[in-house]
Amino acid sequence: MSEKLTKFLVFLLISLNLSDLIFTLTVTSHGWGTEANPLMKYFLDLSPFYFILVKVGGIGFASYIFWVYRERRMAFLGLCLSVFAYSALNLYFCYNIL
């Protein structure tokens, strides 16, 4: 696993997470949908501030772990799966917007 590819995937993961955050806040604030993740719904119901804090903090921590253990195959696989999951989620949002 090249360091350049890992940097790109970490950047992509953070970007996709921020996109998901914006989509979720927009959809829920307009009443067009709800947060599907029960844990994140709890924080969103408390306050958008806590929702943002937990979401950004969680993915920030995960990104840090992926970077620290970037030489390990399992960390790289976890990073790839996370990017795939967030990509699928963002595609789902885009599909439903159109």
C-alpha positions as CSV (number, residue, x, y, z in Angstrom):
1,M,0.0,0.0,0.0
2,S,1.6,3.2,-1.1
3,E,1.6,6.2,1.2
4,K,0.3,8.4,-1.6
5,L,-2.7,6.2,-2.1
6,T,-3.4,6.0,1.6
7,K,-3.2,9.8,1.9
8,F,-5.7,10.1,-1.0
9,L,-8.1,7.6,0.6
10,V,-8.0,9.3,4.0
11,F,-8.7,12.7,2.3
12,L,-11.5,11.1,0.3
13,L,-13.0,9.5,3.5
14,I,-13.0,12.8,5.3
15,S,-14.5,14.6,2.3
16,L,-17.2,12.0,1.9
17,N,-18.0,12.2,5.6
18,L,-18.3,16.0,5.4
19,S,-20.6,15.6,2.3
20,D,-22.7,13.1,4.3
21,L,-22.9,15.5,7.2
22,I,-24.1,18.4,5.0
23,F,-26.7,16.1,3.2
24,T,-27.9,14.8,6.6
25,L,-28.3,18.3,8.2
26,T,-30.0,19.6,5.1
27,V,-32.4,16.8,4.7
28,T,-33.3,16.6,8.4
29,S,-33.6,20.4,8.9
30,H,-36.1,20.6,6.1
31,G,-38.1,17.6,7.2
32,W,-37.3,15.6,4.0
33,G,-36.0,12.6,5.9
34,T,-34.5,11.4,9.2
35,E,-31.1,10.1,10.4
36,A,-31.1,6.3,9.9
37,N,-28.3,5.6,12.4
38,P,-29.9,5.4,15.9
39,L,-26.7,6.6,17.7
40,M,-26.3,9.6,15.4
41,K,-30.0,10.3,15.6
42,Y,-29.7,10.6,19.3
43,F,-26.9,13.2,19.0
44,L,-28.8,15.0,16.2
45,D,-31.9,15.2,18.4
46,L,-29.8,16.6,21.2
47,S,-28.4,19.3,19.0
48,P,-26.8,19.7,15.5
49,F,-23.7,20.8,17.4
50,Y,-23.3,17.4,19.1
51,F,-24.1,15.6,15.9
52,I,-21.3,17.5,14.1
53,L,-18.9,17.0,17.0
54,V,-19.4,13.3,17.1
55,K,-19.5,12.8,13.4
56,V,-16.3,14.8,12.7
57,G,-14.6,13.5,15.8
58,G,-15.4,9.9,15.0
59,I,-14.2,10.0,11.4
60,G,-11.2,12.1,12.5
61,F,-10.2,9.4,15.0
62,A,-10.8,6.6,12.5
63,S,-8.7,8.5,9.9
64,Y,-5.9,8.9,12.5
65,I,-6.0,5.1,13.2
66,F,-6.0,4.3,9.5
67,W,-3.0,6.6,9.0
68,V,-1.0,5.3,12.0
69,Y,-1.4,1.7,11.0
70,R,-1.2,2.4,7.2
71,E,1.4,-0.3,6.7
72,R,-0.9,-3.0,8.0
73,R,-3.1,-4.7,5.5
74,M,-6.2,-4.8,7.8
75,A,-6.0,-1.0,8.3
76,F,-5.8,-0.5,4.6
77,L,-8.8,-2.8,4.0
78,G,-10.8,-1.0,6.7
79,L,-10.0,2.3,5.0
80,C,-11.1,1.0,1.6
81,L,-14.3,-0.4,3.1
82,S,-15.0,2.9,4.8
83,V,-14.5,4.9,1.6
84,F,-16.7,2.4,-0.2
85,A,-19.5,2.7,2.4
86,Y,-19.4,6.5,2.4
87,S,-19.3,6.6,-1.4
88,A,-22.4,4.3,-1.6
89,L,-24.2,6.5,1.0
90,N,-23.3,9.7,-1.0
91,L,-24.5,8.1,-4.2
92,Y,-27.7,7.1,-2.5
93,F,-28.2,10.8,-1.4
94,C,-27.5,12.0,-4.9
95,Y,-29.9,9.5,-6.5
96,N,-32.7,10.5,-4.2
97,I,-32.2,14.2,-4.7
98,L,-32.6,13.8,-8.5
